[in-house]
Amino acid sequence: MSARNRRLPRGRAWPLTTTDITEHLGPLMTHVTHLDFLTGVDSGSIVLSASWVAPLPRTYGRGIHPDSVGFSLYVHPVPTPQRATIRPLLRAQALPQLHTWITQGLTATETWRLTPHQRYWHLTDGRLTHVDETG
């Protein structure tokens, strides 16, 4: 994708490509309902995030369209000079962890599947960590 079409601010780049993600997830990509490359200027230390979009109760007017239920992935932009060091970290650590998280989510209990979940990968001082949130 050309720089003009991707709408990223100067000096920002995505640390992963669609190919990186599909190669690591393989057949699990059928459970990814949304893949987005964010265009904001700053996501803080977040470099990758994923969420489970749960089917919310329809009796309270908060229904979720069935096509939206599944996993959503978000690639956050990073400073262009850091992309070359961040990409191998994400490929070696975050993408295998994402694969495991999706696999576990697909076999999780009904209680887990009926609750929204998020996972954020942060890069701080060259160290990649992840944080899970529920609800």
C-alpha positions as CSV (number, residue, x, y, z in Angstrom):
1,M,0.0,0.0,0.0
2,S,1.5,3.4,-1.0
3,A,2.1,6.0,1.7
4,R,-0.4,8.3,0.1
5,N,-3.2,5.7,0.3
6,R,-2.5,4.4,3.8
7,R,-3.2,7.7,5.5
8,L,-0.5,7.4,8.1
9,P,1.2,10.5,9.5
10,R,4.8,11.0,8.4
11,G,7.3,9.1,10.5
12,R,4.7,6.4,11.4
13,A,4.6,2.8,10.1
14,W,2.7,-0.4,10.8
15,P,4.9,-3.0,12.4
16,L,3.0,-5.9,10.8
17,T,1.4,-6.7,7.5
18,T,-1.7,-8.6,6.6
19,T,0.5,-11.3,5.3
20,D,2.4,-11.5,8.7
21,I,-0.9,-12.0,10.5
22,T,-2.5,-14.5,8.0
23,E,0.7,-16.6,7.9
24,H,0.7,-16.9,11.7
25,L,-3.0,-17.5,12.2
26,G,-3.6,-19.7,9.2
27,P,-7.1,-21.2,9.3
28,L,-7.9,-19.2,12.5
29,M,-8.3,-16.2,10.2
30,T,-11.8,-17.4,9.5
31,H,-12.7,-16.4,13.0
32,V,-11.3,-12.9,12.6
33,T,-14.3,-10.7,11.7
34,H,-12.3,-7.4,11.6
35,L,-8.7,-6.5,10.9
36,D,-7.8,-2.9,11.1
37,F,-4.6,-0.9,10.7
38,L,-5.1,2.1,12.9
39,T,-4.0,5.5,11.6
40,G,-3.8,7.6,14.8
41,V,-0.7,9.5,15.7
42,D,-0.1,7.8,19.1
43,S,-1.3,4.6,20.8
44,G,1.1,5.0,23.6
45,S,3.0,1.8,24.1
46,I,0.4,-0.4,22.4
47,V,1.6,-2.1,19.2
48,L,-1.1,-4.7,18.7
49,S,-4.5,-5.4,20.2
50,A,-7.2,-8.0,19.8
51,S,-10.7,-8.3,21.1
52,W,-13.4,-10.9,21.3
53,V,-16.7,-9.4,20.3
54,A,-19.3,-11.3,22.3
55,P,-23.0,-11.8,21.4
56,L,-24.6,-9.5,23.9
57,P,-28.1,-10.2,25.2
58,R,-30.8,-9.2,22.7
59,T,-33.5,-8.6,25.4
60,Y,-32.0,-5.3,26.5
61,G,-31.7,-3.6,23.1
62,R,-27.9,-4.0,22.9
63,G,-27.9,-6.7,20.3
64,I,-24.8,-7.4,18.2
65,H,-25.2,-8.5,14.6
66,P,-24.2,-12.1,14.3
67,D,-21.5,-11.2,11.6
68,S,-19.8,-9.0,14.2
69,V,-19.3,-11.8,16.8
70,G,-15.7,-13.0,16.7
71,F,-12.2,-11.7,17.0
72,S,-11.1,-8.2,15.9
73,L,-7.4,-7.3,15.4
74,Y,-5.9,-3.9,15.5
75,V,-2.3,-3.1,14.3
76,H,-1.2,0.2,15.9
77,P,1.3,2.5,14.1
78,V,4.8,2.9,15.5
79,P,7.6,5.3,14.8
80,T,9.1,4.4,11.4
81,P,12.7,4.0,12.6
82,Q,11.5,1.5,15.2
83,R,9.5,-0.7,12.8
84,A,12.5,-2.9,11.9
85,T,13.1,-3.9,15.5
86,I,9.5,-4.1,16.5
87,R,8.3,-6.4,13.7
88,P,10.5,-9.4,14.6
89,L,9.4,-9.2,18.2
90,L,5.8,-9.2,17.2
91,R,6.3,-12.1,14.8
92,A,8.2,-14.2,17.3
93,Q,6.2,-13.4,20.5
94,A,2.9,-11.6,19.9
95,L,1.6,-13.5,16.9
96,P,2.1,-17.0,18.5
97,Q,0.5,-15.6,21.7
98,L,-2.4,-14.3,19.6
99,H,-2.8,-17.7,17.9
100,T,-3.0,-19.4,21.4
101,W,-5.4,-16.7,22.7
102,I,-7.8,-17.2,19.7
103,T,-7.5,-21.0,20.0
104,Q,-8.3,-20.9,23.7
105,G,-11.2,-18.5,23.1
106,L,-12.8,-20.8,20.5
107,T,-12.7,-23.7,23.0
108,A,-13.6,-21.6,26.1
109,T,-16.6,-22.0,28.3
110,E,-19.9,-20.4,27.4
111,T,-19.3,-17.8,30.2
112,W,-16.1,-16.7,28.5
113,R,-17.7,-16.5,25.1
114,L,-20.6,-14.4,26.3
115,T,-18.2,-11.7,27.8
116,P,-16.2,-9.2,25.7
117,H,-12.4,-9.6,26.1
118,Q,-9.4,-7.6,25.0
119,R,-5.7,-8.2,24.9
120,Y,-3.1,-5.5,24.4
121,W,0.5,-6.0,23.5
122,H,2.7,-3.2,24.8
123,L,6.3,-2.4,23.9
124,T,8.2,-0.7,26.7
125,D,12.0,-0.3,26.8
126,G,12.3,-3.0,24.1
127,R,10.2,-5.5,26.1
128,L,7.0,-6.9,24.8
129,T,4.3,-7.6,27.3
130,H,0.5,-8.2,27.1
131,V,-2.4,-7.2,29.3
132,D,-5.9,-8.8,29.3
133,E,-9.1,-7.0,30.1
134,T,-12.6,-8.3,30.4
135,G,-15.9,-6.6,30.1
